[in-house]
Amino acid sequence: MLRTKKRFQRILQLGQLFLPREVDAEPRFGDSNIMPITMTNLKEATMTDNKTTYDRLGGESGVRALVDRFYDLMSELPDAKPIREMHPADLTDSRNKLFKFLSGFWGGPSLYIKEYGHPMLRARHLPFSIGENERDQWLLCMNQAVDEIVENRQLADYLKANFLRTAIHMQNQTP
């Protein structure tokens, strides 16, 4: 029980997202009108027009811009140096694989699956030591890329919630 409580507190420290009950209202911490974001209520708040996330991001160019900014930040931010060193010097293949994966994951063309098969994200990342620090460095880059590229704040929050969940799932080292 204590371990679960600590993990929950750590997730909150990473930036637990909150959403006002009325989507257009300005959230205020401690306001009874605020509820924690769940994948269900965030999806309802952001997915009312039946567009895919891929389309909302602007299709190929939007996904490519997000991926490119993410890897640029990984190379630029001193705090991300350890995870940058886990990648090859030339990030071309890494950029292309993430672009292909996210395209299909977000409802666009299934480029990754066509070329590489099932993503098996966790299995493909097991050769790398991924603990809290690596997770946080990855999230630092991805969250900043989302903030810089995605103009729709509700969509940005939705993406960050998905990335947080995925980053936690990728951890294979315990503290």
MIGUDREN-594205 format. One record per residue (C-alpha): chain; residue in three letters; x, y negated, z. Coordinates in steps of 0.5 Angstrom, whole numbers, plus 500, padded with zeros to 3 digits. Layout:
// MIGUDREN-594205
mol,type,c1,c2,c3
A,ALA,X,Y,Z .
...
END
This chain:
// MIGUDREN-594205
mol,type,c1,c2,c3
A,MET,500,500,500 .
A,LEU,506,495,502 .
A,ARG,509,496,495 .
A,THR,503,495,491 .
A,LYS,502,489,495 .
A,LYS,509,486,494 .
A,ARG,508,488,486 .
A,PHE,501,484,486 .
A,GLN,505,478,490 .
A,ARG,511,478,484 .
A,ILE,506,478,479 .
A,LEU,502,472,482 .
A,GLN,509,469,482 .
A,LEU,510,470,475 .
A,GLY,505,466,473 .
A,GLN,498,469,475 .
A,LEU,493,465,470 .
A,PHE,487,462,472 .
A,LEU,481,460,468 .
A,PRO,475,456,470 .
A,ARG,468,459,470 .
A,GLU,466,454,465 .
A,VAL,471,454,459 .
A,ASP,472,447,458 .
A,ALA,472,445,465 .
A,GLU,479,442,468 .
A,PRO,481,448,473 .
A,ARG,483,445,480 .
A,PHE,487,450,484 .
A,GLY,482,452,490 .
A,ASP,476,450,486 .
A,SER,471,455,487 .
A,ASN,469,454,480 .
A,ILE,476,458,478 .
A,MET,477,466,477 .
A,PRO,483,470,476 .
A,ILE,483,471,468 .
A,THR,482,478,467 .
A,MET,483,481,460 .
A,THR,475,482,459 .
A,ASN,473,474,461 .
A,LEU,479,471,457 .
A,LYS,477,475,451 .
A,GLU,470,473,452 .
A,ALA,473,466,453 .
A,THR,477,466,447 .
A,MET,475,471,442 .
A,THR,468,468,440 .
A,ASP,469,467,433 .
A,ASN,470,474,431 .
A,LYS,477,472,428 .
A,THR,483,477,430 .
A,THR,489,474,434 .
A,TYR,493,475,428 .
A,ASP,488,470,424 .
A,ARG,488,465,430 .
A,LEU,496,464,430 .
A,GLY,495,463,423 .
A,GLY,497,469,420 .
A,GLU,504,471,417 .
A,SER,507,464,418 .
A,GLY,504,463,425 .
A,VAL,507,470,428 .
A,ARG,513,469,424 .
A,ALA,514,462,427 .
A,LEU,513,465,434 .
A,VAL,518,471,433 .
A,ASP,523,466,431 .
A,ARG,522,461,436 .
A,PHE,522,467,441 .
A,TYR,529,469,439 .
A,ASP,532,462,438 .
A,LEU,530,461,445 .
A,MET,534,468,447 .
A,SER,540,465,444 .
A,GLU,539,458,447 .
A,LEU,537,459,454 .
A,PRO,543,460,459 .
A,ASP,538,464,463 .
A,ALA,537,469,458 .
A,LYS,544,471,456 .
A,PRO,543,478,459 .
A,ILE,538,480,455 .
A,ARG,541,477,449 .
A,GLU,547,481,450 .
A,MET,542,487,450 .
A,HIS,541,485,443 .
A,PRO,545,486,436 .
A,ALA,549,480,434 .
A,ASP,545,479,428 .
A,LEU,538,479,430 .
A,THR,535,480,423 .
A,ASP,533,487,424 .
A,SER,530,485,431 .
A,ARG,526,479,429 .
A,ASN,523,483,423 .
A,LYS,521,489,428 .
A,LEU,518,485,433 .
A,PHE,514,481,427 .
A,LYS,512,487,424 .
A,PHE,509,490,431 .
A,LEU,506,484,433 .
A,SER,502,483,426 .
A,GLY,499,490,427 .
A,PHE,498,489,434 .
A,TRP,494,483,433 .
A,GLY,490,485,428 .
A,GLY,494,484,421 .
A,PRO,497,488,417 .
A,SER,500,495,420 .
A,LEU,507,493,418 .
A,TYR,511,497,423 .
A,ILE,507,503,423 .
A,LYS,507,504,416 .
A,GLU,515,503,416 .
A,TYR,517,506,423 .
A,GLY,511,510,425 .
A,HIS,507,509,432 .
A,PRO,511,504,436 .
A,MET,512,508,443 .
A,LEU,514,501,446 .
A,ARG,516,504,453 .
A,ALA,520,510,450 .
A,ARG,524,506,445 .
A,HIS,526,501,450 .
A,LEU,528,507,455 .
A,PRO,535,506,453 .
A,PHE,536,499,456 .
A,SER,536,498,463 .
A,ILE,530,493,464 .
A,GLY,529,491,471 .
A,GLU,525,485,474 .
A,ASN,531,480,472 .
A,GLU,531,483,465 .
A,ARG,523,482,465 .
A,ASP,523,475,467 .
A,GLN,528,473,462 .
A,TRP,524,476,456 .
A,LEU,518,473,459 .
A,LEU,522,466,460 .
A,CYS,523,466,452 .
A,MET,516,469,450 .
A,ASN,512,464,455 .
A,GLN,516,458,452 .
A,ALA,516,460,445 .
A,VAL,508,461,446 .
A,ASP,508,454,449 .
A,GLU,511,451,444 .
A,ILE,508,454,438 .
A,VAL,501,456,440 .
A,GLU,497,449,440 .
A,ASN,490,453,443 .
A,ARG,491,453,450 .
A,GLN,486,459,451 .
A,LEU,490,463,446 .
A,ALA,496,461,449 .
A,ASP,494,464,456 .
A,TYR,491,470,453 .
A,LEU,498,472,449 .
A,LYS,502,470,456 .
A,ALA,497,475,460 .
A,ASN,498,480,454 .
A,PHE,506,479,454 .
A,LEU,506,479,462 .
A,ARG,502,486,462 .
A,THR,507,489,457 .
A,ALA,513,486,460 .
A,ILE,511,490,467 .
A,HIS,510,496,463 .
A,MET,517,496,460 .
A,GLN,520,496,466 .
A,ASN,524,502,467 .
A,GLN,529,500,473 .
A,THR,526,499,480 .
A,PRO,528,494,485 .
END
